[in-house]
Amino acid sequence: MRMIATAVAILLTTAPVFAQDAKPSLADLATDSAMKEAFDKMAADHQMPDWIAANAVTSEGDEVSFDGKTYLAMSACKQHDCGANAMAVLYEPQEKVMYGVLSTSENDGASEKLEWLNIGGNAESIDGKTLLYATLTGSVTNHPDDFKYTSEATE
């Protein structure tokens, strides 16, 4: 009995440590007001699908960089329909800015429609789109160190 009590005490004291190590995800929109504000601003001129607010499957963010800034690349998809309905975002927490892409596909993936969110004419229009699509496909998660672009010009 004493061993069980000790094991439970260890689990209860270490669980918060593990929770602190969790990377942010789009599920944090419910609790992170700065992230939610950035998301709402990004999505302001777009019709967001209902699945984003309810029952989305999310993944932990991966750090990527471009234009001299570090972003969290996060993705989400419609539960039980990830292949046809997905979203990726890049979130820069210091400036509280978010860029995104919504992906919908039909005919078993034979065609795909991409809707870009908050993409202007700056660095996000090239490197940002590349990183967003790589997040959708899982490339960023599979190869995170390959998506840290420096702002230094190469000769």
Short mmCIF file of the C-alpha atoms (twelve columns), coordinates in Angstrom:
data_MODEL
# 
_entry.id   MODEL 
# 
loop_
_atom_site.group_PDB 
_atom_site.id 
_atom_site.type_symbol 
_atom_site.label_atom_id 
_atom_site.label_alt_id 
_atom_site.label_comp_id 
_atom_site.label_asym_id 
_atom_site.label_seq_id 
_atom_site.Cartn_x 
_atom_site.Cartn_y 
_atom_site.Cartn_z 
_atom_site.pdbx_PDB_model_num 
ATOM 1   C CA . MET A 1   0.000   0.000  0.000   1 
ATOM 2   C CA . ARG A 2   2.830   2.357  0.866   1 
ATOM 3   C CA . MET A 3   4.410   1.751  -2.581  1 
ATOM 4   C CA . ILE A 4   1.139   2.667  -4.310  1 
ATOM 5   C CA . ALA A 5   0.853   5.867  -2.283  1 
ATOM 6   C CA . THR A 6   4.447   6.751  -3.161  1 
ATOM 7   C CA . ALA A 7   3.844   6.075  -6.866  1 
ATOM 8   C CA . VAL A 8   0.708   8.237  -6.848  1 
ATOM 9   C CA . ALA A 9   2.572   11.052 -5.078  1 
ATOM 10  C CA . ILE A 10  5.357   10.924 -7.678  1 
ATOM 11  C CA . LEU A 11  2.861   11.029 -10.539 1 
ATOM 12  C CA . LEU A 12  0.970   13.937 -9.018  1 
ATOM 13  C CA . THR A 13  4.116   15.986 -8.516  1 
ATOM 14  C CA . THR A 14  5.638   15.270 -11.940 1 
ATOM 15  C CA . ALA A 15  2.488   15.668 -14.065 1 
ATOM 16  C CA . PRO A 16  2.596   19.487 -13.915 1 
ATOM 17  C CA . VAL A 17  6.223   19.397 -15.106 1 
ATOM 18  C CA . PHE A 18  5.237   17.347 -18.151 1 
ATOM 19  C CA . ALA A 19  2.326   19.676 -18.846 1 
ATOM 20  C CA . GLN A 20  4.630   22.700 -18.816 1 
ATOM 21  C CA . ASP A 21  6.748   21.106 -21.541 1 
ATOM 22  C CA . ALA A 22  3.802   20.782 -23.933 1 
ATOM 23  C CA . LYS A 23  4.159   22.915 -27.035 1 
ATOM 24  C CA . PRO A 24  1.327   25.291 -27.970 1 
ATOM 25  C CA . SER A 25  -1.308  24.156 -30.454 1 
ATOM 26  C CA . LEU A 26  -4.438  25.612 -32.009 1 
ATOM 27  C CA . ALA A 27  -6.355  24.000 -29.143 1 
ATOM 28  C CA . ASP A 28  -4.873  26.819 -27.029 1 
ATOM 29  C CA . LEU A 29  -7.149  29.320 -28.784 1 
ATOM 30  C CA . ALA A 30  -9.636  28.537 -26.020 1 
ATOM 31  C CA . THR A 31  -7.252  29.626 -23.251 1 
ATOM 32  C CA . ASP A 32  -4.617  31.935 -24.780 1 
ATOM 33  C CA . SER A 33  -6.233  35.343 -25.296 1 
ATOM 34  C CA . ALA A 34  -3.298  36.786 -27.281 1 
ATOM 35  C CA . MET A 35  -3.318  33.819 -29.671 1 
ATOM 36  C CA . LYS A 36  -7.113  34.051 -29.992 1 
ATOM 37  C CA . GLU A 37  -6.897  37.772 -30.776 1 
ATOM 38  C CA . ALA A 38  -4.273  37.128 -33.477 1 
ATOM 39  C CA . PHE A 39  -6.413  34.314 -34.918 1 
ATOM 40  C CA . ASP A 40  -9.545  36.481 -34.981 1 
ATOM 41  C CA . LYS A 41  -7.675  39.295 -36.736 1 
ATOM 42  C CA . MET A 42  -6.267  36.862 -39.311 1 
ATOM 43  C CA . ALA A 43  -9.697  35.344 -39.945 1 
ATOM 44  C CA . ALA A 44  -11.675 38.614 -39.891 1 
ATOM 45  C CA . ASP A 45  -12.421 38.760 -43.622 1 
ATOM 46  C CA . HIS A 46  -12.984 35.029 -44.079 1 
ATOM 47  C CA . GLN A 47  -15.727 32.534 -43.325 1 
ATOM 48  C CA . MET A 48  -14.167 30.001 -40.974 1 
ATOM 49  C CA . PRO A 49  -15.532 26.453 -41.053 1 
ATOM 50  C CA . ASP A 50  -17.403 25.275 -37.957 1 
ATOM 51  C CA . TRP A 51  -14.998 22.390 -37.338 1 
ATOM 52  C CA . ILE A 52  -12.228 24.806 -36.307 1 
ATOM 53  C CA . ALA A 53  -14.112 25.868 -33.183 1 
ATOM 54  C CA . ALA A 54  -15.416 22.412 -32.291 1 
ATOM 55  C CA . ASN A 55  -13.729 19.020 -32.370 1 
ATOM 56  C CA . ALA A 56  -10.719 19.953 -34.491 1 
ATOM 57  C CA . VAL A 57  -7.767  17.595 -34.336 1 
ATOM 58  C CA . THR A 58  -4.703  19.716 -33.532 1 
ATOM 59  C CA . SER A 59  -0.962  19.172 -33.472 1 
ATOM 60  C CA . GLU A 60  1.678   20.762 -31.293 1 
ATOM 61  C CA . GLY A 61  3.503   23.711 -32.777 1 
ATOM 62  C CA . ASP A 62  6.968   23.507 -34.283 1 
ATOM 63  C CA . GLU A 63  9.349   26.464 -34.360 1 
ATOM 64  C CA . VAL A 64  10.153  27.813 -37.818 1 
ATOM 65  C CA . SER A 65  11.732  31.080 -38.856 1 
ATOM 66  C CA . PHE A 66  11.814  33.526 -41.721 1 
ATOM 67  C CA . ASP A 67  12.386  37.239 -42.114 1 
ATOM 68  C CA . GLY A 68  14.454  37.240 -38.911 1 
ATOM 69  C CA . LYS A 69  11.531  36.106 -36.709 1 
ATOM 70  C CA . THR A 70  10.576  32.845 -35.047 1 
ATOM 71  C CA . TYR A 71  7.054   31.502 -35.516 1 
ATOM 72  C CA . LEU A 72  5.062   28.573 -34.220 1 
ATOM 73  C CA . ALA A 73  3.801   26.446 -37.109 1 
ATOM 74  C CA . MET A 74  0.585   24.726 -36.021 1 
ATOM 75  C CA . SER A 75  -2.041  22.696 -37.815 1 
ATOM 76  C CA . ALA A 76  -5.554  21.429 -37.308 1 
ATOM 77  C CA . CYS A 77  -7.997  19.361 -39.291 1 
ATOM 78  C CA . LYS A 78  -11.621 18.304 -39.256 1 
ATOM 79  C CA . GLN A 79  -12.101 15.242 -37.100 1 
ATOM 80  C CA . HIS A 80  -12.608 12.091 -39.228 1 
ATOM 81  C CA . ASP A 81  -11.990 14.136 -42.401 1 
ATOM 82  C CA . CYS A 82  -8.419  15.425 -42.130 1 
ATOM 83  C CA . GLY A 83  -7.573  14.698 -45.746 1 
ATOM 84  C CA . ALA A 84  -10.291 17.001 -47.042 1 
ATOM 85  C CA . ASN A 85  -10.393 19.789 -44.425 1 
ATOM 86  C CA . ALA A 86  -7.251  21.177 -42.829 1 
ATOM 87  C CA . MET A 87  -5.696  24.416 -41.632 1 
ATOM 88  C CA . ALA A 88  -2.170  25.576 -40.879 1 
ATOM 89  C CA . VAL A 89  -1.063  28.776 -39.158 1 
ATOM 90  C CA . LEU A 90  2.159   30.578 -38.370 1 
ATOM 91  C CA . TYR A 91  1.962   32.480 -35.086 1 
ATOM 92  C CA . GLU A 92  4.534   35.041 -33.978 1 
ATOM 93  C CA . PRO A 93  3.842   35.489 -30.247 1 
ATOM 94  C CA . GLN A 94  6.001   38.600 -29.673 1 
ATOM 95  C CA . GLU A 95  4.157   40.705 -32.248 1 
ATOM 96  C CA . LYS A 96  0.953   38.679 -31.848 1 
ATOM 97  C CA . VAL A 97  0.509   38.181 -35.593 1 
ATOM 98  C CA . MET A 98  -0.818  35.090 -37.341 1 
ATOM 99  C CA . TYR A 99  -0.846  33.937 -40.969 1 
ATOM 100 C CA . GLY A 100 -2.790  30.945 -42.202 1 
ATOM 101 C CA . VAL A 101 -4.097  28.714 -44.938 1 
ATOM 102 C CA . LEU A 102 -7.309  26.713 -45.160 1 
ATOM 103 C CA . SER A 103 -7.197  23.625 -47.353 1 
ATOM 104 C CA . THR A 104 -10.255 21.857 -48.716 1 
ATOM 105 C CA . SER A 105 -10.156 19.049 -51.219 1 
ATOM 106 C CA . GLU A 106 -12.673 17.024 -53.158 1 
ATOM 107 C CA . ASN A 107 -12.671 13.930 -55.345 1 
ATOM 108 C CA . ASP A 108 -10.395 11.970 -53.016 1 
ATOM 109 C CA . GLY A 109 -7.755  14.688 -53.097 1 
ATOM 110 C CA . ALA A 110 -7.638  15.072 -56.873 1 
ATOM 111 C CA . SER A 111 -8.057  18.817 -56.421 1 
ATOM 112 C CA . GLU A 112 -7.280  21.122 -53.531 1 
ATOM 113 C CA . LYS A 113 -8.434  24.656 -52.787 1 
ATOM 114 C CA . LEU A 114 -6.173  26.860 -50.669 1 
ATOM 115 C CA . GLU A 115 -7.477  29.989 -48.974 1 
ATOM 116 C CA . TRP A 116 -4.658  32.210 -47.691 1 
ATOM 117 C CA . LEU A 117 -5.326  34.218 -44.514 1 
ATOM 118 C CA . ASN A 118 -3.628  37.519 -43.658 1 
ATOM 119 C CA . ILE A 119 -1.064  37.137 -46.438 1 
ATOM 120 C CA . GLY A 120 0.125   40.538 -47.613 1 
ATOM 121 C CA . GLY A 121 2.971   41.475 -49.894 1 
ATOM 122 C CA . ASN A 122 5.798   41.078 -47.391 1 
ATOM 123 C CA . ALA A 123 7.998   38.082 -46.581 1 
ATOM 124 C CA . GLU A 124 4.938   36.042 -45.601 1 
ATOM 125 C CA . SER A 125 3.789   36.040 -49.214 1 
ATOM 126 C CA . ILE A 126 6.690   33.780 -50.272 1 
ATOM 127 C CA . ASP A 127 8.412   32.107 -47.320 1 
ATOM 128 C CA . GLY A 128 5.237   32.214 -45.244 1 
ATOM 129 C CA . LYS A 129 3.197   30.391 -47.878 1 
ATOM 130 C CA . THR A 130 5.959   27.803 -48.249 1 
ATOM 131 C CA . LEU A 131 6.008   27.195 -44.496 1 
ATOM 132 C CA . LEU A 132 2.216   27.079 -44.246 1 
ATOM 133 C CA . TYR A 133 1.922   24.456 -46.971 1 
ATOM 134 C CA . ALA A 134 4.799   22.470 -45.457 1 
ATOM 135 C CA . THR A 135 2.898   22.544 -42.155 1 
ATOM 136 C CA . LEU A 136 -0.251  21.233 -43.875 1 
ATOM 137 C CA . THR A 137 1.636   18.323 -45.410 1 
ATOM 138 C CA . GLY A 138 3.512   17.404 -42.225 1 
ATOM 139 C CA . SER A 139 6.931   18.306 -43.626 1 
ATOM 140 C CA . VAL A 140 7.618   20.844 -40.864 1 
ATOM 141 C CA . THR A 141 6.890   18.274 -38.154 1 
ATOM 142 C CA . ASN A 142 8.964   15.617 -39.901 1 
ATOM 143 C CA . HIS A 143 11.926  17.911 -40.693 1 
ATOM 144 C CA . PRO A 144 11.726  20.919 -38.320 1 
ATOM 145 C CA . ASP A 145 15.345  22.013 -38.713 1 
ATOM 146 C CA . ASP A 146 14.906  22.375 -42.476 1 
ATOM 147 C CA . PHE A 147 12.430  25.235 -42.026 1 
ATOM 148 C CA . LYS A 148 14.512  27.857 -40.255 1 
ATOM 149 C CA . TYR A 149 15.181  30.441 -42.937 1 
ATOM 150 C CA . THR A 150 17.668  33.187 -42.149 1 
ATOM 151 C CA . SER A 151 17.359  36.715 -43.443 1 
ATOM 152 C CA . GLU A 152 20.981  36.732 -44.593 1 
ATOM 153 C CA . ALA A 153 21.473  36.854 -48.337 1 
ATOM 154 C CA . THR A 154 23.578  34.117 -49.862 1 
ATOM 155 C CA . GLU A 155 26.315  34.908 -52.327 1 
# 
